[in-house]
Each structure stands twice: as structure tokens, then as C-alpha cells.
Amino acid sequence: MSLFRVIFAKGLEDLLIDELKSLGIKEPRLKRFVIEFEATLQQAYQVCLYSRLASRVLMPLHSAAADNEDALYAMIQEVQWFEHFDEFSTFAVDAVVSKSEMNNSHYAALKVKDAVVDQFLEKFDSRPNVEKYQPDVRLHLYLNQDQATISIDLSGESLHKRGYRVTNVSAPLKENLAAAILLRAGWPAIAKKGGTLLDPMCGSATFLLEGCLMAAGIAAGVLRDYYGFIGWKGHDSDYWDEIKSRASADFYSALESNKLPVCYGYDEDAKTVEAAFDNIESMELSDFIKIRQQKLEDCTPAAYMTAGLVVTNPPYGERLGDAESLRYLYSDLGDILKLKFEDWDASVFSCNEKLLKNIALRAHKTNKFFNGALNCQLNHYHILPLLEEQKPLTIDEISEQAVMFKNRLQKNLKHLKKWARKNQIDCYRVYDADIPEFAFAIDVYNDWYHVQEYQAPGKIELSKVKKRQLEMQCVVKELTADDGSRLIFKTRTRQRGVSQYEKQREDKHFLQVQESGLLFDVNLTDYLDTGLFLDHRMVRQLIRQESQDKRVLNLFAYTGTASVYAAAGHAKSITTVDMSNTYLNWAKRNFRLNNFTDQAYHFIQADCINWLKENRKKFDLIFLDPPTFSNSKRMESSFDIQRDHLFLVKTCMAALEKDGLLIFSNNMKSFKLDYDALTERSFVVEDITRATMPEDFNRPKTIHHCWRISR
């Protein structure tokens, strides 16, 4: 029996001790930064081959005090190195130094090398050569508080190098860390029940490769052909060849008998997907790990997948990008999990706790990890299944809070119906989460009711969410004397950029509505928004008032409703710019509905930012209502309204005539306008947010922000 030490990443202590016990190691002991155990050399070989978590396996040869370089040199020479390798071998030395007089690890390693070489020269008049890459023998010095230990590094190089990674991507997750994450996530038990493993941002497929091998009990190092004991004189080659051959046979037997689980991965980047394919092919697992290039927002479990584990390692905002932009990615991930992965488990790994909060799910467990020097967190979620459709409630069965909701909605309807008729308005908001427990926005479109539920926080039980939905439907039916056939219900998650305009369905049912004497096409079913932003009604009225004989530019125009108002205000010319051809065609329909067919009306499909950069024309009135965020592939780069608004406003002002007016609006709740930077340029900035809030949006919370900006 000999003493061995295992080096590992911080945070894996209990997992590694359990793993060592499963490999037949008795009484592994946790020491400072290492786990020690007494075992046979053959058992140490088992650890090198099968451990998914260890970084290195060391066999200490000698320990002694070494408070200076001479003492260290003498201590190293006390080992008979020719018993371990000969003068024709290659070797390397690694050193870890902590709290010692010698505080330079490179210098300490050099002194060890000198002592070894000098011993060989004295005895054989010949010496082994130093080889940093895969030497015959690798030595490891640990010098802590002037106490030195020299060891043979049986692993030779870090055990996380399994041998399947032939193509790298930026900041890949180490294989042993990925294995630890899967163990914390409970993947072995999920796999045993037939669950699916899916990584929606799979990178080079590390989770999938580790998960596939782990589920089948395949040795972590089955493909690896280099270990630090291969060139060591004490190497038991017969035993090693036996267990290595057995592990290889088990692997190929699992391949042939289809015992491996099928795992799935998606990634948006083509080069990353190609790297994942290469790594999977090198492991001969292409029949069991399926990779596809796909955006996160399109990720959904296929019908043939059994509910299992979603595990992923999104970008952190460290080295890889802007953490502010990444919050939208994490928000997307949370929405996708809630809406598409009912009854799945999910584990998300990140070193940015603030980003993890954007997932908006309640983690039932959290683990701490270190990824190199980064302090990381692994959050575990169980995505509760949505309840089956319940029997509709009667008005007598609703809760006390639902009665309060009913009374508020009834009061709002009575007041706003009169107001709407007086102002020639067919569509208006009658309720907007006035009672927090009933977090709905309810809009009237003629005799249709368009209901959007604000997404409930992750801490709210889905059973309560479902009950609120049923009570809301019951109340609306009661107050409108409708059977529910004219009630359109949607859940409104956090939206970014053009995502609120993307299709939800394909009904293609358009409804014609009137607003202030103008006609518009709206679509209540196919998109999250309907084609008419009701809260901008007074902004559109302002544009109408300001447009006479003006050259008007409408940027991020959506369905062109503001352009229609400009036409009604007798604008001299109108330029309507949007990136979507679908919405420009919709805008043209809105013009035709109102018999506005002047040749001075121009519709341009373009990225508004790039179009502004290239534009050389001048305008008298510009309406700027950009999205909060966008990373559409049709744009050259991402857009963030808080980050980019100053550039956008300045560019618009450059396109204005001297006496021109910019109306700038956006719907980001936390938006802060950079007044100082704008007034430094002698721009006159007037906040007209409250003045442009319509009667049906007259609530304490701000729906949008709006400013007049001129010179």
C-alpha cells in the first residue's frame, strides 16, 4: 500500500470523495487542497482511468523541510531518481509554492530539475532531457510553509483532458467541471429513468459528451493514450494494459448495443456547431449525440424526447461579451424553460449572479463552483407542469380578490366606453394590472377583448396562475355578456427588440378599427402586439398637429400608424423606415384604408441605424420610437436603447433642419435620458411623457417616455 494524493478543483470535495469510494478507495481523507488515500498502485491506476472529477493523481516519494534553495536541492537528491527513470528518459517538473521563503514556483521547479540532472551526471555521466509536453515522467513539487513534498505525477497532464476535444471554442468548460455539474444536477438518476439530456447553448458539446459517457458508466479516460506512469520504471504495464483494454471493450460494447443515451445540443454559431461535430466524431458518438445549429429562442423539446435535464453554461459577460446585453439572453432562457420544458429539470451554470436572476425562476438548490479563478454558481430548477385545462368557473365560484377585479373592471368599462365614443376611438385599454394579483392588460377592439397576462414571477405557483386566468375569463364573460369567443388571451413575457412583433400564430385575421377619424388594420391573434400601440395615441395626435407642410421621417415605423397621422396632418412628404417588409406592407395597407396615395409617401425597408448613417436628406419632423433592445441578424450589431440612445438622437438631430423637431419615445421602464450630453450641444429637451399619456393609460406607472428635442 502506498500514499496517493488527488488534486481537484475547489468545490468538488464531497463529490470526489464519493467517487473515490465508488472506485474501491477506502477512507479517502480531505487535506489542504488535496484528498489523500492509501491504496495499491493498481487502485491508483483505476482512479487515473475512471475518475471524472480529479485533476491529477500524485504518488509522493519524499517529504522534508526546505526553507531555502540549498535545503530543497539536498532534499531532492535524497531520492534515488535512477530507480524511477533512466538517463535516456525525458522528464518535467511542476511546482506549487505557498507561504514559503522560496516564493517563486518557476525557480523552485528549476532547482528540482538541477538536483535531478546533477544526480544523473554524477552517477552516469549522462542526463535525461527536460520535455514539457508529455514527458516520460512528470514530477510535482509542493512547497508549503517551507515543507516540501516531491511526487510522481501519475496523470502526466491534467485528467480533464479526455482525448476527445480535437477542436476548441472560446472559453470552453473543462471536462471534469462539466462532469461535476452533471452530478450536482442529478443526471445519472435522470438518465437511469430514460430522461433526455439537452444543452440549448452547447458550445463544443462538453456537457453532452460527458453526460453520454457518464450515463453508460464508460471510463472517463477511455480515449486517452498518455499518462505520467507510462515511462516510469515502477509502471505495472500488465495490469494497466488489462484494465485499459477492458474499459475500451466496455465502450465499444456499449456503442454496438445502443446502451448509450441520446443527447441533444443546439448552438447559434455555425463554427461552434462544427467544433462540436468534430469532438463528437472523435469519440465516435455521432449516433448518440445530435447537434444542430439553432437559435436559443427556437429551442423546444421534440415529441420523441422524454422529459429530462436541460443543462447549459451561458456566457457570463467575462471576456465573452457585455453583461448588460447578456441579461436578455438569460431572460430568454428563463422564458423558454417555463413555456416549453414543463416537467423537465434544468441546471444553469454562471459566474454572474445578477444575470442568473434574469431567468426569473425560483431555484430549489444552488451549488458553488470555481471555474479557474471565477467564483461560479449552479442553479437548479424544476419546471412544474402546467395544469390540465380546468372546467370554467361560474361567477359565484370566484375568489374575493376576483370580485375586487370584477368591480374595478366594471367601473373602468363604464367610464371609458363613454370617453371612447366621444373621441371616435374603437380601441382602448380598460384594465392594466390595477389589482396586482390580477396582472392582466385588457384592451377593447370594437367588441373584441384582447387580454395579455404579464408573466408571473417564478416564485408564484402555476396552480395559482391558472386559477387567476380562469377567474379573469369568467369575469370578462360576465361583464361583456359574451361566451368567450371574442376574448383573445396571451401571456406577455419580457420582449426585446423586434421579438414583440414576431409571429405567434398564422390566423391572418385582420380587424378594421377607427381612431380619431382614421382607420387601421389590427391583428389580434398572430402577433403579441396588434399593430397599433394604444399608449402612443396622443403622440400620434402630436405628430398630426406638427406635420402640416413638413417633411416627416418615421423611424422604426412598425405598421406606419404615426405616418398615417402625419398624412392626415397634411405633411409635405413622409418617409417610413422599418427593417420588416411584412410591417411595411401593413403600413401601406393602413395608408390605402385612409385613401392616402400621394407619391410623396415613401416606404423603405432598412436597418434604421445604418440608413440614418448613410442618409443625406433633411427633414422637418422626425419621430423616433426605437425598440429597447435588438440583436436581429439583419442588423450589423446589437442595439440597446440605454447604451445607444445618445448616438441615435445625435444622428437624428443631424438629419433635422435648423428649426426642425425630433419626437423621441421609448418604452423601457428604467430608461434614463442623458440630458447633460444633449444640452451640451445646445439641444432644447422637453419631457412630454405625462402630456402624451392618454386617458385610458392614466395610471401612476409610466408606460412610455417621450421628449420634444429641438435646437
QUIVENSUL-V969233 format. One line per field, one symbol per residue. ss: DSSP state (H for helix, E for strand, L for the rest). phi: phi as a letter, one per 30 degrees, with the letter a starting at -180 (. if undefined). psi: psi as a letter, one per 20 degrees, with the letter a starting at -180 (. if undefined). Layout:
# QUIVENSUL-V969233
ss->???
phi->???
psi->???
This chain:
# QUIVENSUL-V969233
ss->LEEEEEELLLLLHHHHHHHHHHLLLLLLEELLLEEEEEELHHHHHHHHHHLLLLLEEEEEEEEEELLLHHHHHHHHHLLLHHHLLLLLLEEEEEEEEELLLLLLHHHHHHHHHHHHHHHHHHHHLLLLEELLLLLLEEEEEEEELLEEEEEEELLLLLLLLLLLLLLLLLLLLLHHHHHHHHHHLLHHHHHHLLLLEEELLLLLLHHHHHHHHHHHLLLLLLLLLLLLLLLLLLLLHHHHHHHHHHHHHHHHHHHHLLLLLLEEEEELLHHHHHHHHHHHHHLLLLLLEEEEELLHHHLLLLLLLLLLEEEELLLLLLLLLLHHHHHHHHHHHHHHHHHHLLLLEEEEEELLHHHHHLLLLLLLEEEEEEELLEEEEEEEEELLLLLLLLLLLLHHHLLHHHHHHHHHHHHHHHHHHHHHHHLLELEEEEEELLLLLLLEEEEEELLEEEEEEELLLLLLLHHHHHHHHHHHHHHHHHHHLLLLLLEEEEEELLLLHHHHHLELLLLLLEEEEEELLEEEEEELLLELLLLLLHHHHHHHHHHHHHLLLLEEEEELLLLLHHHHHHHHLLLLEEEEEELLHHHHHHHHHHHHHLLLLLLLEEEEELLHHHHHHHLLLLEEEEEELLLLEELLLLLLLLEEHHHHHHHHHHHHHHLEEEEEEEEEEELLLLLLLLHHHHHLLLLEEEELLHHHLLHHHLLLLLLLEEEEEEL
phi->.bdbbccadejcedddddddddcjdchdcdcdibccacadeddddededcdccdcbcccdcabadacaddddeddddddddddcacdcdcbbbcbbbbhbedccddddddddeddddddddddchabdcdbdchddbccbcccbhiccbcbddddibeddddjcdcbcbdhddddddddddddddieedddddidccbbdbdhdideddddddddcideecdcdcbbdcdcddddcddddddddddddddddddddchddddcbbbadddddddddedddddchcddcbccbdadedcdaddddddebbcbabdecjciclddddddddddeeddddddbcdiccbbbcaccdddedddhbdddabccbbcidddcbcccbcddddddecdedcddcdddddddddddddddddddddddddchccbaccabhecedcdbccccbhcccccccdedeeddddddeddddddddddddddchcdjdccccbccddcbhdddcddcbbdhccbcbcbhiccbdbbdcdbdccjbdddceddddddddcceicdcccchdhcidddddddddiddabccbadcdeddddddddddecicbdddccbbdadedddddcdcdcbcbbcbbdddaabeddcdadbbdddcddedddddddccdecdbcccbacdecdbdddeddddcidccbdceddccdedcdbedddbcabcbbc
psi->prpqppqrqpijghghgggghhjjpplpppaojrpqqprrhhhhggghhipihqgqoqophqqrqnjrhghgggghiipnhiihraiirqrqpqpppplrgojohghghhhgggggghggghhikqqqqpohomrhppqppoopljpqppqpnhhgrpiinhiinhpqrplqpqghggggghghikgghghhjjqqppoimicjkggggghghghikpphkhipjpqiihjphjpnhggghghghgggghghghghjkiqqpqqqqqhpghghggggghghhjkkhiiopqqpqqgijpqprhipppdpppqnrqhjohiaohghihhghggggggghhilpjqqppppqjnhghhhihkqopiqpqprpnciporpoppqpoqqqqqprpqqrhiiqrhhhggggggggggggghggggghjlpiprpipmkhohhnmqppqpndkqoopppppqqhipqhhhghggghhggggggghikqjiikoppqporpqqcjhiiqphakhkoqpprqoljqqqpqoihhrgriioohijghghgghghiipkqoppoqlicjkhhhghhghjlqgqpoopqhphghhhgghghghhjkokqijopppoqohghgghipirqqhpppomrrgqpkqiiqhrqpphghihgggghhghhjqrhkrppopqrkogjpopmgghghhjkqoppokghhjorgikmrhqpgrqpqppa.
